[in-house]
Amino acid sequence: MTEPDAEKEIEKPKRRGGCLRCLGRLALVGLVVLAGFLVWLNGPGMRWLGPKVAGHFIEKAGFEGGLRLGGTLLGGIEVYDLDLKSEEGALERLVVDRFVTDYRFSEVIKGKVRGISGKGVHVDMRLVPSEEEDKPPVDFAELGKTLNGVRGKILPLELDLEDLSISVKKDGKLVVGIADSSLRHDPGDAAIRLDLGMVTDAEGRTLRPQNTEISWEQGKLALDRLDLLPVVGVRNLAVLLPEDGEISAEGMIRLGGAMIRLDVGKGIRDVRLNLIEGELNFGKLLGGFGLELPMKGRLTSLAVDVKGIFPEWQAAEGSVEVFVEGFSYDGWEVPELSAGVTLDEGEFGAKLAGKALDSDFTVAGGGKFERAALAEEGFVTDEIQGDLRVEKLGEVLRHWMENWIWAGVSRSFPRARSPGNGRWRWTAGRLLG
């Protein structure tokens, strides 16, 4: 045997299994590390990293404050001790003691949440001037379809929110405040229970706590009774939500001591309002909203009937009739006043009748207007004409002079008791009698 042949006999094949085993060990270690990271991120990592990320976006949004997180990403995030403040904008402060969500990750990615609970939620709001923006009109048909879709998300949800409160201020003064309220819903139940705490208005008047139910059945959303202010409330409100989205509504609106019947036709096209009980005191109503105006009076009759208000309100037609007793504004008093306005295609009419300074008066007129200009320019008309009748014209003119124009000149008006009649016309910026 030659020497090269002997060298070949002692050569052994190379072993490759060691590399594969090494790679397998590295992959296993990587999977263990990844699994450990995911477990950490699901719980402790989220609770540590989440507030830091949230703090960045809170500051970017113009707020200052912080929060603590609990729970897990896969089973439900919990928020504790949330406190946000802002020096400007509509939201002044938001405080949340506890807010807990209950879900499963496989369900939440499909938009399903099992439950929401919370406690100690307080909101301070400011009334700020709204920015004028060109917004498209509300699509009520699409809104109706959306509400029907939302119902399927709400009914399976368990809600338990307690110790809720909100305050709304204007220029630092309270407009309305609601304290110690709660909202509850059992999964699958059509009723949502609202326990509203004490309501305080701008004048410090309070409403005692009240309980109400919102019933959300298929195609119908109903509210039996709710008073949002001492001077404003609703009774037996029902909103019909058919599948085609043609929303309609009916119910009662309480304004002060007046009960007004509301009927809204399909598609929000027709609206009717009728005062059926009590009377509306202007001074008390304005005071309930924190407004101070030198106006008093009692609305004892109201009838509003408007057709074609949606989708283009400029094309609406209808009529408004009111009767007011004891009306006064900045010293000018009218014991009785009735007014009516009609609006037809391109034409309008108005009538005002009443009694002032122990003198009956009537003003009636009308004219044509540019309906196409309503949206951009407002009410535009080239001519208004009508009739004017005042029973004791001299007494009325003397009072105007004494209180509104020149006191000395008023002495030249005789104390006439005869009525004054006339026709008047306003055209091209001139008043002709």
Summary of the structure (lengths in Angstrom):
residues: 433
radius of gyration: 35.3
end to end distance: 143.8
largest distance: 156.7
contacts: 1209
relative contact order: 0.05
helix: 24%
strand: 49%
